Amino acid sequence: MSKVLPPAAPPSYSEAMGGVAPSAPLSPGQQITPGPTIVTTIIPVGPRSTHMVCPHCHAEILTATKTTPGLIAYISGTLIAVLGCFWGCCLIPCCFDECMDVHHTCPNCKAFLGRFRR
């Protein structure tokens, strides 16, 4: 009787692709040195100016604010227009502060600091 040998196993992925065999991520002789600690403080912005330290120029500031129409203003204006008030009435929601988003910027470096959405 002749012995039937099983077929050889297929090559590994690294052998087939010609790559380098994986190595351990850390050799036992290496020392890990910790890097600098990064501290991030998130200051929530609201509908009015906020007193804070600018993360860009590191100055103590009172944020500059600018209002722009928000999603509520656009939805309300579209709804008013669909109901038949085309002659400028659909722009009324853009005049109310309650429908406006507030963008906060640094008055020193003009960096964008956040947005308060309604």
C-alpha positions as CSV (number, residue, x, y, z in Angstrom):
1,M,0.0,0.0,0.0
2,S,1.2,3.5,-0.8
3,K,0.9,6.3,1.5
4,V,-1.1,9.3,0.4
5,L,0.3,12.5,1.7
6,P,-2.0,15.4,2.3
7,P,-1.4,18.4,0.1
8,A,0.9,21.1,1.5
9,A,-0.6,24.0,3.3
10,P,-0.9,27.2,1.4
11,P,1.7,29.9,2.0
12,S,1.0,32.5,4.6
13,Y,-0.2,36.0,3.6
14,S,3.2,37.6,4.2
15,E,5.0,34.8,2.2
16,A,2.5,35.2,-0.7
17,M,2.6,39.0,-0.7
18,G,6.4,39.2,-0.2
19,G,6.1,41.2,3.0
20,V,8.1,41.2,6.2
21,A,7.0,38.9,8.9
22,P,5.3,40.7,11.8
23,S,7.3,41.5,14.9
24,A,6.4,42.2,18.4
25,P,5.3,45.8,18.9
26,L,7.6,46.3,21.8
27,S,10.9,44.7,22.4
28,P,11.7,43.8,26.0
29,G,14.8,46.0,26.1
30,Q,13.0,49.3,25.1
31,Q,11.8,51.9,27.6
32,I,8.7,53.9,27.0
33,T,9.1,57.6,27.8
34,P,5.8,59.5,28.4
35,G,5.2,62.6,26.3
36,P,3.9,65.9,27.4
37,T,0.4,66.0,28.9
38,I,-2.2,67.8,26.8
39,V,-5.0,69.4,28.7
40,T,-8.1,70.4,26.7
41,T,-10.8,72.6,28.3
42,I,-14.1,72.9,26.5
43,I,-16.0,76.0,27.5
44,P,-19.7,75.9,26.4
45,V,-20.7,78.9,24.4
46,G,-24.2,80.3,24.7
47,P,-26.3,83.1,23.1
48,R,-24.2,85.8,24.7
49,S,-20.5,86.7,24.8
50,T,-18.5,84.3,26.9
51,H,-15.4,85.1,29.1
52,M,-12.6,82.7,28.3
53,V,-9.0,82.1,27.3
54,C,-8.6,81.8,23.6
55,P,-7.0,78.4,22.7
56,H,-5.3,79.9,19.7
57,C,-3.6,83.2,21.0
58,H,-3.9,82.4,24.7
59,A,-5.4,85.8,25.5
60,E,-8.1,86.3,28.1
61,I,-11.0,87.6,26.1
62,L,-14.7,88.2,25.9
63,T,-15.9,86.5,22.7
64,A,-17.2,88.5,19.8
65,T,-20.6,87.2,18.5
66,K,-22.3,87.3,15.2
67,T,-25.8,86.0,14.5
68,T,-26.8,84.1,11.4
69,P,-30.2,82.5,10.5
70,G,-30.3,79.0,11.8
71,L,-32.1,75.8,10.8
72,I,-35.3,76.9,12.6
73,A,-35.5,80.1,10.7
74,Y,-35.2,78.3,7.3
75,I,-37.7,75.7,8.2
76,S,-40.2,78.3,9.5
77,G,-39.7,80.5,6.4
78,T,-40.3,77.5,4.1
79,L,-43.4,76.5,6.0
80,I,-44.8,80.1,5.8
81,A,-44.0,80.2,2.1
82,V,-45.8,76.8,1.5
83,L,-48.8,78.1,3.4
84,G,-49.1,80.9,0.8
85,C,-47.3,84.0,2.3
86,F,-44.8,84.7,-0.4
87,W,-44.6,88.5,-0.2
88,G,-41.8,88.8,2.3
89,C,-43.7,87.2,5.2
90,C,-41.5,84.1,4.8
91,L,-38.5,86.2,5.9
92,I,-40.0,87.2,9.3
93,P,-38.3,84.2,11.1
94,C,-34.9,85.6,10.1
95,C,-35.6,88.7,12.2
96,F,-36.1,86.9,15.5
97,D,-33.1,86.2,17.8
98,E,-34.8,83.0,18.9
99,C,-34.3,81.6,15.3
100,M,-30.7,82.7,14.9
101,D,-27.4,80.7,15.5
102,V,-24.7,82.6,17.3
103,H,-21.0,82.3,16.1
104,H,-18.3,83.1,18.6
105,T,-14.9,84.4,17.5
106,C,-11.8,85.7,19.3
107,P,-11.6,89.5,19.0
108,N,-7.7,89.4,19.0
109,C,-6.9,86.7,16.5
110,K,-10.3,86.3,14.8
111,A,-10.3,82.5,15.4
112,F,-13.6,80.7,15.3
113,L,-14.3,79.4,18.9
114,G,-17.8,77.8,18.6
115,R,-21.4,78.1,17.6
116,F,-24.6,78.1,19.7
117,R,-27.4,76.5,17.7
118,R,-31.0,77.0,18.4
